Amino acid sequence: MHSALIFDLDGTLIDSCAICVDILSEMLAERGVAQRIDPIAARPWMSHGGLRMIVALLGAACGDPAEELAEFRRRYAIRETRADTLFAHVEDGLVRLHGAGHTLAICSNKPQNLVDKVLADTGLAPLFSAVVGGRAELQPKPAPDLLDAVLAELGVAPAQCLFIGDSELDHAVADAAGMPFLFLTHGYADPAYCPDPAFSYDCFGVLTDAVLTGAPHA
């Protein structure tokens, strides 16, 4: 059994696309820009980092990217993340995994303050023994910095862990660490990404069952 389960956040546990689109749409509307953001086309941008997402989704209305990103994050920090943004079966699944003795952790490119807020807003925070989000001194995934910080905080080796995520970035960082990876299809992976079906799940509840029963690939 893998004693520690390390999760990405956005696209894995939380469907944050609607919040991001709402905030950016609000920014456009306040400027009198008629442009509309397609929430479906926006989804793959959720895993490419805030700066690239801002530039892509604001399009021609984007000013200085760094200033736009700062404004977006300021608005996000005061926006509540409702519990109904959790993907189906996430809360129950995490409670079951925690109750079965697994140590749970978060490894996310999202800024640390926003990760902490999202987990607090949704009531998930008490379930996690380590929460590592984006920090100025750490390179984002797929660089190993964030995952290394999680491993150091937990005091475990990669072989003791299982990484669960929703994108090719998560898969890459897990592979580089020699850590088994399980993929959730409901997130923000690049459409060109082709994960192994044997390690892929459409439902968090089914993934939870697989981990708890010690399925060979988990």
MARBA-3410 file (N, C-alpha, C, O; in Angstrom, 1 decimal):
218
0.8,-1.2,0.0,0.0,0.0,0.0,0.9,1.2,0.0,1.9,1.3,0.8 ~ 0.5,2.2,-0.8,1.2,3.5,-0.8,0.7,4.3,0.3,-0.5,4.6,0.4 ~ 1.6,4.6,1.3,1.2,5.2,2.5,0.8,6.7,2.3,-0.1,7.2,3.0 ~ 1.4,7.4,1.3,1.1,8.8,1.1,0.4,9.0,-0.3,0.9,8.4,-1.3 ~ -0.6,9.7,-0.3,-1.3,10.0,-1.6,-1.2,11.5,-1.8,-1.7,12.3,-1.0
-0.6,11.9,-2.9,-0.3,13.3,-3.3,-1.2,13.7,-4.4,-1.2,13.1,-5.5 ~ -2.0,14.7,-4.2,-3.0,15.2,-5.1,-2.6,16.6,-5.7,-2.2,17.4,-5.0 ~ -2.9,16.7,-7.0,-3.0,18.0,-7.6,-4.3,18.6,-7.1,-5.1,17.8,-6.5 ~ -4.5,19.9,-7.2,-5.8,20.5,-6.7,-6.7,20.8,-7.9,-7.8,20.2,-8.0 ~ -6.4,21.8,-8.7,-7.3,22.2,-9.8,-7.4,21.2,-10.9,-6.4,20.8,-11.4
-8.6,20.8,-11.2,-8.9,19.8,-12.2,-8.8,18.4,-11.7,-9.2,17.4,-12.3 ~ -8.3,18.2,-10.4,-8.2,16.9,-9.8,-9.3,16.8,-8.7,-10.1,15.9,-8.7 ~ -9.3,17.8,-7.8,-10.2,17.8,-6.7,-11.3,18.9,-6.9,-12.5,18.7,-6.6 ~ -10.9,20.0,-7.5,-11.7,21.2,-7.6,-11.9,21.5,-9.1,-10.9,21.5,-9.8 ~ -13.1,21.8,-9.5,-13.3,22.3,-10.9,-13.3,23.8,-10.8,-14.4,24.4,-10.6
-12.2,24.4,-10.9,-12.0,25.8,-10.7,-12.2,26.6,-12.0,-12.1,27.9,-12.0 ~ -12.4,26.0,-13.1,-12.5,26.7,-14.4,-13.6,27.8,-14.4,-13.4,28.9,-14.8 ~ -14.8,27.5,-13.8,-15.9,28.5,-13.8,-15.5,29.7,-13.0,-15.8,30.8,-13.4 ~ -14.8,29.5,-11.9,-14.4,30.7,-11.1,-13.4,31.5,-11.9,-13.5,32.8,-11.9 ~ -12.4,30.9,-12.5,-11.4,31.7,-13.3,-12.1,32.4,-14.4,-11.8,33.6,-14.6
-13.0,31.8,-15.1,-13.7,32.4,-16.2,-14.6,33.6,-15.7,-14.7,34.6,-16.3 ~ -15.3,33.4,-14.6,-16.1,34.4,-14.0,-15.3,35.7,-13.6,-15.7,36.8,-13.9 ~ -14.1,35.4,-13.0,-13.2,36.6,-12.6,-12.7,37.3,-13.9,-12.8,38.5,-13.9 ~ -12.3,36.6,-14.9,-11.7,37.2,-16.1,-12.9,37.9,-16.8,-12.6,39.0,-17.4 ~ -14.0,37.3,-16.9,-15.2,38.0,-17.5,-15.6,39.2,-16.8,-16.0,40.2,-17.5
-15.5,39.2,-15.5,-15.8,40.4,-14.7,-14.8,41.5,-15.0,-15.2,42.7,-15.2 ~ -13.5,41.2,-15.2,-12.5,42.1,-15.5,-12.8,42.7,-16.9,-12.6,44.0,-17.1 ~ -13.2,41.9,-17.9,-13.5,42.4,-19.2,-14.7,43.3,-19.2,-14.7,44.4,-19.8 ~ -15.7,42.9,-18.5,-17.0,43.7,-18.4,-16.7,45.1,-17.8,-17.3,46.0,-18.3 ~ -15.9,45.1,-16.8,-15.6,46.4,-16.2,-14.9,47.4,-17.1,-14.9,48.6,-16.9
-14.2,46.8,-18.1,-13.5,47.7,-19.1,-14.4,48.0,-20.3,-14.0,48.7,-21.2 ~ -15.6,47.5,-20.3,-16.5,47.7,-21.4,-16.2,46.9,-22.6,-16.6,47.2,-23.7 ~ -15.4,45.8,-22.4,-15.0,44.9,-23.5,-16.2,43.9,-23.8,-16.6,43.2,-22.9 ~ -16.6,43.8,-25.0,-17.7,42.9,-25.4,-17.3,41.4,-25.5,-18.1,40.5,-25.6 ~ -16.0,41.2,-25.5,-15.4,39.8,-25.7,-16.0,38.8,-24.6,-16.1,39.2,-23.5
-16.3,37.6,-25.1,-16.8,36.6,-24.2,-15.8,35.4,-24.1,-15.3,35.1,-25.2 ~ -15.7,34.8,-23.0,-14.7,33.7,-22.8,-15.5,32.4,-22.9,-16.5,32.2,-22.1 ~ -15.2,31.5,-23.8,-15.8,30.2,-23.9,-15.3,29.3,-22.8,-14.2,29.0,-22.7 ~ -16.2,28.9,-21.8,-15.8,28.1,-20.7,-15.2,26.7,-21.1,-14.4,26.2,-20.3 ~ -15.7,26.2,-22.2,-15.1,24.9,-22.7,-13.7,25.1,-23.3,-12.8,24.3,-22.9
-13.6,26.1,-24.1,-12.3,26.3,-24.7,-11.2,26.7,-23.7,-10.0,26.6,-23.8 ~ -11.7,27.3,-22.5,-10.8,27.8,-21.5,-10.2,26.6,-20.7,-9.2,26.8,-20.1 ~ -10.9,25.5,-20.6,-10.5,24.4,-19.7,-9.0,24.0,-19.8,-8.3,23.9,-18.8 ~ -8.5,23.7,-21.0,-7.1,23.3,-21.1,-6.1,24.3,-20.6,-5.0,24.0,-20.2 ~ -6.5,25.6,-20.6,-5.6,26.6,-20.1,-5.4,26.6,-18.6,-4.5,27.2,-18.1
-6.3,25.9,-17.9,-6.2,25.9,-16.5,-4.9,25.2,-15.9,-4.5,25.5,-14.8 ~ -4.3,24.4,-16.7,-3.1,23.7,-16.2,-1.8,24.3,-16.7,-0.7,23.7,-16.5 ~ -1.9,25.4,-17.4,-0.7,26.0,-18.0,-0.1,27.2,-17.3,0.7,27.9,-17.8 ~ -0.5,27.4,-16.0,0.0,28.5,-15.2,-0.8,29.7,-15.4,-1.4,30.0,-16.5 ~ -0.9,30.5,-14.4,-1.7,31.7,-14.4,-1.4,32.7,-15.5,-2.3,33.3,-16.1
-0.1,32.9,-15.7,0.3,34.0,-16.7,-0.2,33.6,-18.1,-0.7,34.4,-18.8 ~ 0.1,32.3,-18.5,-0.3,31.9,-19.9,-1.8,31.9,-20.0,-2.4,32.2,-21.0 ~ -2.5,31.5,-18.9,-4.0,31.5,-18.9,-4.5,32.9,-19.1,-5.4,33.1,-19.9 ~ -4.0,33.9,-18.4,-4.5,35.2,-18.4,-4.3,35.8,-19.9,-5.2,36.4,-20.4 ~ -3.1,35.6,-20.4,-2.8,36.1,-21.8,-3.8,35.5,-22.8,-4.3,36.2,-23.7
-4.0,34.2,-22.7,-4.8,33.5,-23.7,-6.3,33.9,-23.6,-6.9,34.1,-24.6 ~ -6.8,34.0,-22.4,-8.2,34.2,-22.2,-8.6,35.6,-22.3,-9.7,35.9,-22.7 ~ -7.7,36.5,-21.9,-8.1,38.0,-22.1,-7.8,38.4,-23.5,-8.4,39.4,-24.0 ~ -7.0,37.7,-24.2,-6.7,37.9,-25.6,-6.3,39.4,-25.9,-5.4,39.9,-25.2 ~ -6.9,40.0,-26.8,-6.5,41.4,-27.2,-6.7,42.4,-26.1,-6.1,43.5,-26.2
-7.5,42.1,-25.2,-7.8,43.0,-24.1,-6.8,42.9,-23.0,-6.9,43.7,-22.0 ~ -5.8,42.0,-23.1,-4.8,41.9,-22.0,-3.8,43.0,-22.1,-3.3,43.4,-23.1 ~ -3.7,43.6,-20.9,-2.7,44.7,-20.8,-1.3,44.1,-20.4,-0.9,43.0,-20.9 ~ -0.6,44.7,-19.4,0.6,44.1,-18.9,0.3,42.8,-18.2,-0.4,42.8,-17.2 ~ 0.8,41.7,-18.7,0.5,40.4,-18.2,0.7,40.2,-16.7,-0.2,39.6,-16.0
1.8,40.7,-16.2,2.1,40.6,-14.8,1.0,41.4,-13.9,0.6,40.9,-12.9 ~ 0.7,42.6,-14.4,-0.3,43.4,-13.7,-1.7,42.7,-13.8,-2.5,42.7,-12.8 ~ -2.0,42.1,-14.9,-3.3,41.4,-15.1,-3.4,40.2,-14.1,-4.4,40.0,-13.5 ~ -2.3,39.5,-14.1,-2.2,38.3,-13.2,-2.4,38.7,-11.7,-3.1,38.0,-11.0 ~ -1.7,39.8,-11.3,-1.9,40.2,-10.0,-3.3,40.6,-9.6,-3.8,40.4,-8.5
-4.0,41.3,-10.6,-5.4,41.7,-10.4,-6.3,40.5,-10.3,-7.2,40.4,-9.4 ~ -6.0,39.5,-11.2,-6.8,38.3,-11.2,-6.7,37.6,-9.8,-7.7,37.2,-9.2 ~ -5.4,37.5,-9.3,-5.2,36.8,-8.0,-5.8,37.6,-6.9,-6.2,37.0,-5.9 ~ -5.8,38.9,-6.9,-6.4,39.7,-5.9,-7.9,39.4,-5.8,-8.4,39.3,-4.7 ~ -8.5,39.3,-6.9,-9.9,39.0,-7.0,-10.2,37.6,-6.5,-11.2,37.3,-5.8
-9.4,36.7,-6.9,-9.5,35.2,-6.5,-9.4,35.1,-5.0,-10.2,34.3,-4.4 ~ -8.5,35.9,-4.4,-8.3,35.8,-2.9,-9.5,36.2,-2.1,-9.6,35.8,-0.9 ~ -10.5,36.9,-2.7,-11.6,37.3,-2.0,-12.9,36.7,-2.5,-14.0,37.0,-2.1 ~ -12.7,35.7,-3.4,-13.8,35.0,-4.0,-14.0,33.6,-3.3,-13.0,32.9,-3.2 ~ -15.2,33.4,-2.8,-15.4,32.1,-2.1,-15.4,30.9,-3.1,-16.0,31.0,-4.2
-14.7,29.8,-2.7,-14.8,28.6,-3.5,-15.8,27.7,-2.8,-15.6,27.2,-1.7 ~ -17.0,27.6,-3.4,-18.1,26.8,-2.8,-17.8,25.3,-2.9,-17.0,24.8,-3.7 ~ -18.4,24.6,-1.9,-18.2,23.1,-1.9,-18.7,22.4,-3.1,-18.2,21.4,-3.4 ~ -19.6,23.1,-3.8,-20.2,22.4,-5.0,-19.2,22.5,-6.2,-19.5,22.0,-7.3 ~ -18.0,23.1,-6.0,-17.0,23.1,-7.1,-16.2,21.8,-7.0,-15.3,21.6,-7.9
-16.3,21.1,-5.9,-15.6,19.8,-5.8,-16.2,18.8,-6.9,-17.4,18.8,-7.1 ~ -15.3,18.1,-7.5,-15.8,17.1,-8.4,-16.6,16.0,-7.6,-16.4,15.9,-6.4 ~ -17.4,15.3,-8.3,-18.3,14.3,-7.6,-17.4,13.3,-6.9,-16.4,12.8,-7.4 ~ -17.9,13.0,-5.7,-17.3,11.9,-4.8,-15.9,12.3,-4.2,-15.3,11.5,-3.6 ~ -15.5,13.5,-4.4,-14.2,13.9,-3.9,-14.2,14.0,-2.4,-13.3,13.4,-1.7
-15.1,14.7,-1.8,-15.1,14.8,-0.4,-15.2,13.4,0.3,-14.4,13.1,1.2 ~ -16.2,12.6,-0.1,-16.4,11.3,0.5,-15.1,10.4,0.3,-14.7,9.7,1.2 ~ -14.6,10.5,-0.9,-13.4,9.7,-1.3,-12.2,10.1,-0.4,-11.5,9.2,0.1 ~ -12.0,11.4,-0.2,-10.8,11.8,0.6,-11.0,11.4,2.1,-10.1,10.9,2.7 ~ -12.3,11.5,2.6,-12.5,11.0,3.9,-12.3,9.5,4.1,-11.7,9.1,5.1
-12.7,8.8,3.1,-12.5,7.3,3.2,-11.0,7.0,3.1,-10.5,6.1,3.9 ~ -10.2,7.6,2.2,-8.8,7.4,2.1,-8.1,7.8,3.4,-7.2,7.0,3.9 ~ -8.4,8.9,4.0,-7.8,9.4,5.2,-8.2,8.4,6.4,-7.3,8.0,7.2 ~ -9.4,8.0,6.4,-9.9,7.1,7.4,-9.2,5.7,7.4,-9.1,5.0,8.4 ~ -8.8,5.3,6.2,-8.1,4.0,6.0,-6.6,4.1,6.3,-5.9,3.1,6.2
-6.1,5.3,6.7,-4.8,5.4,7.2,-3.8,6.0,6.2,-2.6,6.1,6.5 ~ -4.3,6.4,5.0,-3.4,7.1,4.1,-3.1,8.5,4.5,-4.0,9.2,5.1 ~ -1.9,8.9,4.3,-1.5,10.3,4.5,-1.8,11.1,3.2,-1.4,10.6,2.2 ~ -2.5,12.2,3.3,-2.9,12.9,2.1,-2.1,14.2,2.0,-1.8,14.9,3.1 ~ -1.8,14.6,0.8,-1.0,15.9,0.6,-1.5,16.5,-0.7,-2.0,15.9,-1.6
-1.2,17.8,-0.8,-1.5,18.6,-2.0,-0.2,19.1,-2.6,0.7,19.6,-1.9 ~ -0.1,19.0,-3.9,1.1,19.5,-4.7,0.5,20.3,-5.9,0.1,19.7,-6.9 ~ 0.4,21.6,-5.8,-0.3,22.4,-6.8,0.6,23.6,-7.2,1.3,24.2,-6.4 ~ 0.4,24.0,-8.5,1.1,25.2,-9.0,0.3,26.5,-8.6,0.9,27.6,-8.6 ~ -0.9,26.3,-8.1,-1.7,27.5,-7.6,-0.9,28.1,-6.5,-0.4,27.4,-5.6
-0.9,29.5,-6.4,-0.2,30.1,-5.3,-0.7,29.6,-3.9,-1.8,29.3,-3.7 ~ 0.3,29.6,-3.0,0.0,29.0,-1.7,-1.2,29.6,-1.0,-2.0,28.9,-0.4 ~ -1.3,30.9,-1.0,-2.4,31.6,-0.3,-3.8,31.1,-0.9,-4.7,31.0,-0.2 ~ -3.8,30.9,-2.2,-5.1,30.5,-2.8,-5.4,29.1,-2.6,-6.5,28.7,-2.4 ~ -4.3,28.2,-2.6,-4.5,26.8,-2.2,-5.1,26.7,-0.8,-6.1,26.0,-0.6
-4.5,27.4,0.1,-5.0,27.4,1.5,-6.4,27.9,1.6,-7.2,27.3,2.4 ~ -6.8,28.9,0.9,-8.1,29.4,0.9,-9.1,28.5,0.3,-10.2,28.2,0.9 ~ -8.8,27.9,-0.8,-9.7,26.9,-1.4,-10.0,25.7,-0.5,-11.1,25.3,-0.3 ~ -8.9,25.2,0.1,-9.1,24.1,1.0,-9.9,24.4,2.3,-10.7,23.6,2.7 ~ -9.7,25.7,2.8,-10.5,26.1,3.9,-12.0,26.3,3.5,-12.9,25.9,4.2
-12.2,27.0,2.4,-13.5,27.2,1.9,-14.3,26.0,1.7,-15.5,25.9,2.0 ~ -13.7,24.9,1.2,-14.4,23.7,0.9,-14.4,22.7,2.0,-15.0,21.6,1.9 ~ -13.7,23.0,3.1,-13.7,22.2,4.3,-12.8,21.0,4.2,-12.8,20.1,5.1 ~ -11.9,21.0,3.2,-11.0,19.9,3.0,-9.7,20.0,3.8,-9.0,19.0,4.0 ~ -9.3,21.2,4.3,-8.0,21.4,4.9,-7.6,20.4,6.0,-6.5,20.0,6.0
-8.5,20.0,6.9,-8.1,19.1,8.0,-7.6,17.7,7.5,-7.0,17.0,8.3 ~ -7.9,17.4,6.3,-7.6,16.0,5.8,-6.1,15.9,5.3,-5.6,14.8,5.1 ~ -5.5,17.1,5.1,-4.1,17.0,4.5,-3.0,17.3,5.5,-3.1,18.3,6.3 ~ -2.0,16.4,5.4,-0.8,16.6,6.3,0.2,17.5,5.7,1.0,18.1,6.5 ~ 0.2,17.7,4.4,1.1,18.7,3.8,0.4,19.3,2.6,-0.3,18.7,1.9
0.6,20.6,2.5,-0.1,21.4,1.5,1.0,22.3,0.9,1.4,23.3,1.5 ~ 1.4,22.0,-0.3,2.4,22.8,-1.0,1.8,23.4,-2.3,1.5,22.7,-3.2 ~ 1.8,24.8,-2.3,1.3,25.5,-3.5,2.5,26.3,-4.0,3.6,26.2,-3.6 ~ 2.2,27.1,-5.0,3.2,27.9,-5.7,3.8,28.9,-4.7,3.2,29.6,-4.0 ~ 5.2,29.0,-4.8,5.9,29.9,-3.9,7.0,30.5,-4.7,7.5,29.8,-5.7
7.4,31.7,-4.4,8.4,32.4,-5.2,9.7,31.7,-5.3,10.4,31.7,-6.3 ~ 10.1,30.9,-4.3,11.4,30.2,-4.3,11.3,28.9,-5.0,12.4,28.2,-5.1 ~ 10.2,28.4,-5.4,10.0,27.1,-6.0,9.5,27.2,-7.4,8.6,27.9,-7.7 ~ 10.2,26.4,-8.3,9.7,26.3,-9.7,8.4,25.5,-9.8,8.3,24.5,-9.1 ~ 7.5,25.9,-10.7,6.3,25.2,-10.8,6.5,23.8,-11.5,7.5,23.6,-12.2
5.5,22.9,-11.3,5.5,21.7,-12.1,5.5,22.0,-13.6,4.8,23.0,-14.0 ~ 6.2,21.3,-14.4,6.8,19.9,-14.1,8.2,19.9,-13.5,8.8,18.9,-13.4 ~ 8.7,21.1,-13.1,10.0,21.1,-12.3,9.7,20.3,-11.0,8.6,20.2,-10.6 ~ 10.7,19.7,-10.4,10.5,18.8,-9.3,10.3,19.6,-7.9,10.0,18.9,-6.9 ~ 10.5,20.9,-7.9,10.6,21.6,-6.6,9.4,21.4,-5.7,9.6,21.1,-4.5
8.2,21.6,-6.2,7.0,21.5,-5.4,6.9,20.1,-4.8,6.6,19.9,-3.7 ~ 7.1,19.1,-5.7,6.9,17.7,-5.2,8.0,17.4,-4.2,7.8,16.7,-3.2 ~ 9.2,17.8,-4.4,10.3,17.6,-3.5,10.0,18.2,-2.1,10.3,17.7,-1.1 ~ 9.3,19.4,-2.2,8.9,20.1,-0.9,7.9,19.2,-0.2,7.9,19.2,1.1 ~ 6.9,18.6,-0.9,5.9,17.8,-0.3,6.6,16.6,0.4,6.3,16.2,1.5
7.5,15.9,-0.4,8.2,14.7,0.2,9.0,15.1,1.4,9.0,14.3,2.4 ~ 9.7,16.2,1.4,10.4,16.7,2.6,9.5,16.9,3.8,9.9,16.6,4.9 ~ 8.4,17.6,3.5,7.5,17.9,4.6,6.8,16.6,5.2,6.6,16.5,6.4 ~ 6.6,15.6,4.4,6.0,14.4,4.9,7.1,13.5,5.4,6.8,12.6,6.3 ~ 8.3,13.6,5.0,9.4,12.7,5.4,9.3,11.3,4.8,9.5,10.3,5.5
8.9,11.3,3.5,8.7,10.0,2.9,9.5,9.9,1.6,9.9,11.0,1.1 ~ 9.7,8.7,1.1,10.4,8.5,-0.2,9.4,8.4,-1.3,8.2,8.0,-1.0 ~ 9.7,8.7,-2.6,8.8,8.6,-3.7,8.1,7.2,-3.8,7.0,7.1,-4.1 ~ 8.9,6.1,-3.4,8.3,4.8,-3.5,7.2,4.5,-2.6,6.4,3.6,-2.8 ~ 7.1,5.4,-1.6,6.0,5.2,-0.6,4.7,6.0,-1.0,3.7,6.0,-0.3
4.8,6.7,-2.1,3.7,7.6,-2.5,3.1,7.3,-3.8,3.6,6.5,-4.7 ~ 1.9,7.8,-4.0,1.2,7.7,-5.3,0.7,9.1,-5.6,0.1,9.8,-4.8 ~ 0.9,9.5,-6.9,0.5,10.9,-7.3,-0.7,10.8,-8.1,-0.9,9.9,-9.0 ~ -1.7,11.6,-7.8,-3.0,11.6,-8.5,-3.2,13.0,-9.1,-3.3,14.0,-8.3 ~ -3.4,13.1,-10.4,-3.6,14.4,-11.0,-4.4,14.3,-12.3,-5.0,13.2,-12.6
-4.5,15.4,-13.0,-5.4,15.5,-14.1,-4.7,16.0,-15.4,-5.4,16.3,-16.4 ~ -3.4,16.1,-15.4,-2.8,16.7,-16.6,-1.4,16.0,-16.9,-0.9,15.3,-16.0 ~ -0.9,16.3,-18.0,0.4,15.8,-18.4,1.5,16.4,-17.6,2.6,15.8,-17.4 ~ 1.3,17.6,-17.0,2.3,18.2,-16.1,2.4,17.3,-14.8,3.5,17.1,-14.3 ~ 1.3,16.9,-14.3,1.3,16.0,-13.1,2.0,14.7,-13.4,2.8,14.2,-12.6
1.7,14.1,-14.6,2.3,12.9,-15.0,3.8,13.0,-15.1,4.6,12.2,-14.7 ~ 4.2,14.1,-15.7,5.7,14.3,-15.9,6.4,14.5,-14.6,7.5,13.9,-14.4 ~ 5.9,15.2,-13.6,6.6,15.4,-12.4,6.6,14.1,-11.6,7.6,13.8,-10.9 ~ 5.5,13.3,-11.7,5.5,12.0,-11.0,6.5,11.0,-11.6,7.3,10.4,-10.9 ~ 6.6,11.0,-12.9,7.5,10.1,-13.6,9.0,10.5,-13.3,9.8,9.6,-13.1
9.2,11.7,-13.2,10.6,12.2,-12.9,11.1,11.8,-11.5,12.2,11.5,-11.3 ~ 10.1,11.7,-10.6,10.4,11.3,-9.3,10.4,9.7,-9.1,10.7,9.2,-8.0 ~ 10.0,9.0,-10.2,9.8,7.6,-10.0,8.6,7.2,-9.2,8.7,6.1,-8.5 ~ 7.6,8.0,-9.3,6.4,7.8,-8.5,5.2,7.3,-9.3,5.0,7.9,-10.4 ~ 4.5,6.3,-8.9,3.3,5.8,-9.7,2.3,7.0,-9.8,2.2,7.8,-8.9
1.6,7.0,-10.9,0.7,8.1,-11.2,-0.7,7.6,-11.7,-0.7,6.6,-12.5 ~ -1.7,8.1,-11.1,-3.1,7.8,-11.6,-3.7,9.1,-12.1,-3.5,10.2,-11.6 ~ -4.4,9.0,-13.2,-4.9,10.1,-14.0,-6.4,10.2,-13.9,-7.1,9.2,-14.0 ~ -6.9,11.4,-13.6,-8.4,11.7,-13.6,-8.7,12.4,-14.9,-8.2,13.5,-15.2 ~ -9.7,11.9,-15.6,-10.0,12.4,-16.9,-10.9,13.7,-16.9,-11.0,14.3,-17.9
-11.4,14.1,-15.7,-12.3,15.2,-15.7,-11.7,16.5,-15.6,-12.4,17.5,-15.4 ~ -10.4,16.6,-15.7,-9.7,17.9,-15.5,-9.3,18.6,-16.7,-10.0,18.7,-17.7 ~ -8.0,19.1,-16.7,-7.6,20.1,-17.6,-6.4,19.7,-18.5,-5.6,20.5,-18.9 ~ -6.3,18.4,-18.8,-5.2,18.0,-19.6,-5.3,18.5,-21.0,-6.3,18.8,-21.5 ~ -4.1,18.7,-21.6,-4.0,19.0,-23.0,-4.7,18.0,-23.8,-4.5,16.8,-23.6
-5.6,18.4,-24.8,-6.3,17.4,-25.6,-5.4,16.4,-26.3,-5.8,15.3,-26.6 ~ -4.1,16.8,-26.5,-3.2,15.9,-27.2,-2.6,14.8,-26.3,-2.0,13.9,-26.7 ~ -2.8,15.0,-25.0,-2.2,14.1,-24.0,-3.0,12.7,-24.1,-4.2,12.7,-24.1 ~ -2.2,11.6,-24.2,-2.8,10.3,-24.3,-2.4,9.4,-23.1,-1.4,8.7,-23.3 ~ -3.0,9.5,-22.0,-2.6,8.7,-20.8,-3.0,7.2,-21.0,-3.8,6.9,-21.9
-2.3,6.4,-20.3,-2.6,4.9,-20.4,-3.9,4.7,-19.7,-4.2,5.0,-18.6 ~ -4.9,4.0,-20.5,-6.2,3.8,-20.0,-6.2,2.9,-18.7,-7.1,3.0,-17.8 ~ -5.2,2.1,-18.5,-5.1,1.3,-17.3,-4.8,2.1,-16.0,-5.1,1.6,-14.9 ~ -4.4,3.3,-16.2,-4.1,4.1,-15.0,-5.0,5.4,-15.0,-4.7,6.4,-14.3 ~ -6.1,5.3,-15.7,-7.0,6.5,-15.9,-8.4,6.2,-15.3,-8.9,5.0,-15.3
-9.0,7.2,-14.7,-10.3,7.1,-14.1,-11.2,8.3,-14.4,-10.7,9.4,-14.5 ~ -12.4,8.0,-14.7,-13.4,9.0,-15.0,-14.1,9.5,-13.8,-14.7,10.6,-13.8 ~ -14.0,8.8,-12.7,-14.7,9.1,-11.5,-13.8,9.0,-10.3,-13.1,8.0,-10.1 ~ -13.9,10.0,-9.4,-13.0,10.0,-8.2,-13.5,8.8,-7.3,-12.6,8.2,-6.6 ~ -14.7,8.5,-7.2,-15.2,7.4,-6.4,-14.6,6.1,-6.8,-14.2,5.2,-6.0
-14.5,5.8,-8.1,-14.0,4.6,-8.6,-12.5,4.5,-8.3,-11.9,3.5,-8.0 ~ -11.8,5.7,-8.5,-10.4,5.7,-8.2,-10.2,5.4,-6.7,-9.2,4.7,-6.3 ~ -11.0,6.0,-5.8,-10.9,5.7,-4.4,-11.0,4.2,-4.1,-10.2,3.7,-3.3 ~ -12.0,3.6,-4.7,-12.2,2.1,-4.5,-11.0,1.4,-5.0,-10.5,0.4,-4.3 ~ -10.4,1.8,-6.1,-9.2,1.1,-6.6,-8.0,1.2,-5.6,-7.3,0.2,-5.4
-7.8,2.4,-5.1,-6.7,2.6,-4.1,-7.0,1.8,-2.9,-6.0,1.1,-2.3 ~ -8.2,1.8,-2.4,-8.5,1.1,-1.1,-8.4,-0.4,-1.2,-8.2,-1.1,-0.3 ~ -8.7,-0.9,-2.4,-8.7,-2.4,-2.6,-7.3,-2.9,-3.1,-7.1,-4.1,-3.3 ~ -6.4,-1.9,-3.2,-5.0,-2.3,-3.7,-4.9,-2.8,-5.0,-4.2,-3.8,-5.3 ~ -5.7,-2.2,-6.0,-5.7,-2.6,-7.4,-4.2,-2.6,-7.8,-3.4,-1.8,-7.4
-3.8,-3.6,-8.7,-2.4,-3.7,-9.1,-1.8,-2.4,-9.6,-0.7,-2.1,-9.3 ~ -2.5,-1.6,-10.4,-2.0,-0.4,-10.9,-1.9,0.7,-9.9,-1.4,1.8,-10.2 ~ -2.5,0.5,-8.7,-2.5,1.6,-7.7,-1.5,1.2,-6.6,-1.4,2.0,-5.6
END
